[in-house]
């Protein structure tokens, strides 16, 4: 009887070791590599925080960013142009991308309180970007607006504002904290 029990125990141990040392199943074959279809990337909706004239010029170009935030006063001896159409990353009530372009002449804290305001000086700044604005600072020079729905938000234009079309002038808006020291007229 002892021999039978010993034989069964040894058989079970042998079975256990044989079962644990079996060859693992081969790894599954990875799926074939495919190249994704080419797509056009959407415009990047990040801000460009600038503290040099060169960085500001790049940011306002058609290959810049939707928001250009300055960290100090900037001064130019040449004319500037805000170009390009940008999406701000938000959707309107109809689900369409919101077009917006902003020159932010200020800094703010984490609660969005304005902490500092800056001056941007140039002989001329042309606004070609639709739905653009200048916010919380001062532009010193003449502003030429070619696009519709340009806004001043708590901002000053120390100079004239000229509009390329009647539509550009009729869609221009500024809040009660904003002011223009010169004239506002259509100049084609």
The 8 nearest C-alpha neighbors of each residue, nearest first, counted from 0:
[[1, 3, 2, 4, 5, 6, 7, 8],
 [2, 0, 4, 3, 5, 6, 7, 8],
 [1, 3, 5, 0, 4, 6, 7, 8],
 [2, 4, 6, 0, 5, 1, 7, 8],
 [5, 3, 7, 1, 6, 2, 8, 0],
 [4, 6, 2, 8, 3, 7, 1, 9],
 [5, 7, 3, 9, 4, 8, 2, 10],
 [8, 6, 10, 4, 9, 5, 11, 3],
 [9, 7, 11, 5, 10, 6, 4, 12],
 [10, 8, 12, 6, 11, 7, 13, 5],
 [11, 9, 7, 13, 8, 12, 14, 6],
 [10, 12, 14, 8, 9, 13, 15, 7],
 [13, 11, 15, 9, 14, 10, 8, 16],
 [12, 14, 10, 16, 15, 11, 9, 17],
 [15, 13, 11, 17, 12, 16, 18, 10],
 [14, 16, 12, 18, 13, 17, 11, 19],
 [17, 15, 19, 13, 18, 14, 12, 20],
 [16, 18, 14, 20, 19, 15, 13, 21],
 [19, 17, 15, 16, 20, 21, 14, 13],
 [20, 18, 16, 17, 21, 15, 14, 22],
 [21, 19, 17, 18, 16, 22, 23, 15],
 [22, 20, 19, 18, 23, 17, 16, 24],
 [21, 23, 20, 24, 25, 19, 18, 17],
 [24, 22, 21, 25, 26, 20, 19, 18],
 [23, 25, 26, 22, 27, 21, 28, 20],
 [26, 24, 23, 27, 28, 22, 29, 21],
 [27, 25, 28, 24, 23, 29, 22, 30],
 [28, 26, 29, 25, 24, 30, 23, 31],
 [27, 29, 26, 30, 25, 31, 32, 24],
 [30, 28, 27, 31, 32, 26, 33, 25],
 [29, 31, 32, 28, 33, 27, 26, 34],
 [30, 32, 33, 29, 28, 34, 27, 35],
 [33, 31, 30, 34, 29, 35, 28, 36],
 [34, 32, 35, 31, 30, 36, 29, 37],
 [33, 35, 36, 32, 37, 31, 38, 30],
 [36, 34, 33, 37, 38, 32, 39, 31],
 [35, 37, 38, 34, 33, 39, 40, 32],
 [38, 36, 35, 39, 34, 40, 33, 41],
 [39, 37, 40, 36, 35, 41, 34, 42],
 [38, 40, 41, 37, 42, 36, 43, 35],
 [41, 39, 38, 42, 43, 37, 44, 36],
 [42, 40, 43, 39, 86, 44, 38, 85],
 [41, 43, 44, 40, 85, 86, 64, 65],
 [42, 44, 45, 41, 64, 86, 65, 40],
 [45, 43, 87, 88, 65, 42, 86, 64],
 [44, 46, 43, 64, 47, 65, 66, 87],
 [45, 47, 66, 64, 67, 48, 65, 44],
 [46, 48, 67, 64, 68, 49, 66, 58],
 [47, 49, 68, 69, 67, 46, 50, 70],
 [50, 48, 69, 54, 55, 51, 68, 47],
 [49, 51, 70, 69, 71, 52, 54, 48],
 [52, 50, 54, 53, 49, 55, 73, 71],
 [51, 53, 55, 54, 56, 73, 50, 74],
 [52, 54, 56, 55, 51, 57, 58, 50],
 [53, 55, 57, 51, 56, 52, 49, 58],
 [54, 56, 58, 52, 53, 57, 49, 51],
 [57, 55, 53, 59, 58, 54, 52, 60],
 [56, 58, 54, 60, 55, 59, 63, 53],
 [57, 59, 63, 55, 56, 60, 64, 54],
 [60, 58, 81, 56, 63, 57, 55, 82],
 [61, 59, 63, 82, 62, 57, 58, 81],
 [60, 62, 83, 82, 63, 59, 84, 81],
 [63, 61, 60, 64, 83, 58, 57, 59],
 [64, 62, 58, 60, 59, 61, 57, 65],
 [65, 63, 66, 58, 46, 47, 45, 44],
 [64, 66, 100, 85, 44, 101, 87, 46],
 [67, 65, 101, 46, 64, 100, 102, 47],
 [66, 68, 102, 47, 103, 46, 48, 58],
 [69, 67, 103, 48, 47, 104, 49, 102],
 [70, 68, 49, 104, 71, 50, 48, 105],
 [69, 71, 50, 49, 106, 68, 105, 48],
 [70, 72, 69, 117, 50, 73, 118, 116],
 [73, 71, 118, 117, 119, 74, 70, 69],
 [74, 72, 119, 52, 120, 71, 118, 75],
 [73, 75, 120, 119, 121, 72, 76, 52],
 [76, 74, 121, 77, 120, 73, 52, 78],
 [75, 77, 121, 122, 74, 78, 120, 123],
 [78, 76, 75, 121, 122, 79, 123, 74],
 [77, 79, 123, 122, 124, 121, 80, 76],
 [78, 80, 124, 123, 125, 77, 81, 121],
 [79, 81, 125, 124, 82, 126, 78, 59],
 [80, 82, 59, 126, 127, 60, 128, 125],
 [83, 81, 61, 128, 127, 60, 80, 59],
 [84, 82, 61, 128, 85, 60, 81, 127],
 [85, 83, 128, 129, 98, 86, 82, 100],
 [84, 86, 65, 98, 99, 100, 83, 87],
 [87, 85, 98, 97, 88, 99, 96, 44],
 [86, 88, 44, 89, 99, 97, 98, 65],
 [87, 89, 86, 44, 96, 90, 97, 43],
 [88, 90, 97, 87, 96, 91, 86, 95],
 [91, 89, 96, 94, 95, 97, 92, 88],
 [90, 92, 94, 93, 95, 97, 96, 89],
 [93, 91, 94, 90, 95, 96, 97, 89],
 [92, 94, 91, 95, 90, 96, 97, 89],
 [95, 93, 90, 91, 92, 96, 89, 97],
 [96, 94, 90, 91, 93, 97, 92, 89],
 [95, 97, 90, 89, 86, 98, 91, 94],
 [98, 96, 90, 86, 89, 87, 91, 95],
 [97, 99, 86, 85, 87, 130, 96, 84],
 [98, 100, 130, 131, 87, 85, 86, 97],
 [101, 99, 131, 65, 66, 130, 85, 132],
 [100, 102, 66, 132, 131, 133, 103, 67],
 [101, 103, 133, 67, 66, 132, 68, 104],
 [104, 102, 68, 134, 105, 67, 101, 133],
 [103, 105, 136, 117, 69, 135, 116, 134],
 [106, 104, 116, 115, 103, 117, 135, 136],
 [105, 107, 115, 114, 113, 70, 116, 108],
 [108, 106, 113, 114, 112, 111, 105, 109],
 [107, 109, 111, 110, 112, 114, 113, 106],
 [108, 110, 111, 107, 112, 113, 106, 114],
 [111, 109, 108, 112, 107, 113, 114, 106],
 [112, 110, 108, 107, 109, 113, 114, 106],
 [111, 113, 107, 108, 110, 114, 109, 106],
 [114, 112, 107, 106, 115, 111, 105, 108],
 [113, 115, 107, 106, 112, 108, 116, 105],
 [116, 114, 106, 105, 113, 117, 107, 104],
 [117, 115, 105, 136, 104, 135, 106, 114],
 [116, 118, 72, 104, 136, 71, 105, 137],
 [119, 117, 72, 137, 138, 136, 120, 73],
 [118, 120, 138, 73, 74, 72, 139, 137],
 [119, 121, 74, 139, 138, 75, 140, 118],
 [122, 120, 75, 123, 140, 76, 78, 74],
 [121, 123, 140, 78, 141, 77, 76, 120],
 [124, 122, 78, 141, 121, 140, 142, 79],
 [123, 125, 79, 142, 80, 78, 143, 141],
 [126, 124, 143, 80, 144, 142, 81, 127],
 [125, 127, 144, 81, 128, 145, 143, 80],
 [128, 126, 82, 145, 146, 81, 125, 129],
 [129, 127, 82, 83, 84, 126, 131, 81],
 [130, 128, 146, 131, 147, 84, 127, 148],
 [129, 131, 99, 148, 149, 100, 98, 147],
 [132, 130, 100, 149, 129, 101, 99, 128],
 [133, 131, 150, 101, 149, 151, 102, 134],
 [132, 134, 102, 151, 101, 103, 152, 154],
 [133, 135, 152, 103, 154, 153, 136, 104],
 [136, 134, 154, 153, 104, 105, 116, 152],
 [135, 137, 104, 154, 116, 117, 134, 118],
 [138, 136, 155, 118, 154, 156, 119, 139],
 [137, 139, 119, 156, 118, 120, 157, 140],
 [140, 138, 120, 157, 156, 119, 158, 137],
 [141, 139, 122, 158, 121, 123, 157, 120],
 [142, 140, 123, 159, 158, 160, 122, 124],
 [141, 143, 160, 124, 123, 125, 161, 159],
 [144, 142, 125, 161, 162, 160, 126, 124],
 [143, 145, 162, 126, 146, 125, 163, 161],
 [144, 146, 163, 127, 126, 162, 167, 143],
 [147, 145, 129, 127, 167, 144, 128, 126],
 [146, 148, 167, 170, 149, 129, 166, 130],
 [149, 147, 170, 130, 171, 150, 129, 167],
 [148, 150, 131, 171, 130, 132, 147, 172],
 [151, 149, 132, 172, 173, 171, 152, 148],
 [150, 152, 173, 133, 154, 132, 134, 177],
 [151, 153, 134, 154, 174, 173, 177, 135],
 [152, 154, 177, 176, 135, 134, 151, 174],
 [155, 153, 177, 135, 136, 152, 134, 151],
 [156, 154, 137, 178, 177, 179, 157, 138],
 [155, 157, 179, 138, 158, 137, 139, 180],
 [158, 156, 139, 180, 138, 155, 140, 179],
 [157, 159, 181, 141, 140, 156, 180, 139],
 [160, 158, 181, 141, 182, 183, 142, 161],
 [159, 161, 142, 183, 143, 141, 182, 162],
 [162, 160, 143, 184, 185, 186, 183, 142],
 [161, 163, 185, 144, 164, 168, 186, 167],
 [162, 164, 145, 187, 186, 185, 144, 167],
 [165, 163, 167, 166, 162, 185, 168, 187],
 [164, 166, 168, 167, 169, 185, 162, 163],
 [167, 165, 169, 164, 168, 170, 147, 146],
 [168, 166, 147, 164, 165, 170, 146, 169],
 [167, 169, 165, 171, 166, 170, 162, 164],
 [168, 170, 166, 171, 167, 165, 147, 172],
 [169, 171, 148, 167, 168, 147, 166, 172],
 [172, 170, 149, 168, 148, 169, 150, 167],
 [173, 171, 150, 170, 151, 149, 174, 148],
 [172, 174, 151, 150, 177, 152, 175, 171],
 [173, 175, 176, 177, 152, 153, 151, 172],
 [174, 176, 177, 173, 153, 178, 152, 151],
 [177, 175, 153, 174, 178, 154, 152, 173],
 [178, 176, 153, 154, 155, 175, 174, 173],
 [177, 179, 155, 156, 180, 154, 176, 173],
 [178, 180, 156, 181, 155, 157, 158, 159],
 [181, 179, 157, 158, 156, 178, 159, 182],
 [182, 180, 159, 158, 179, 183, 157, 160],
 [181, 183, 159, 160, 184, 180, 179, 158],
 [182, 184, 160, 161, 159, 181, 185, 162],
 [185, 183, 161, 162, 186, 182, 160, 168],
 [186, 184, 162, 161, 163, 164, 187, 165],
 [185, 187, 163, 161, 162, 184, 164, 143],
 [186, 163, 185, 164, 162, 161, 165, 184]]
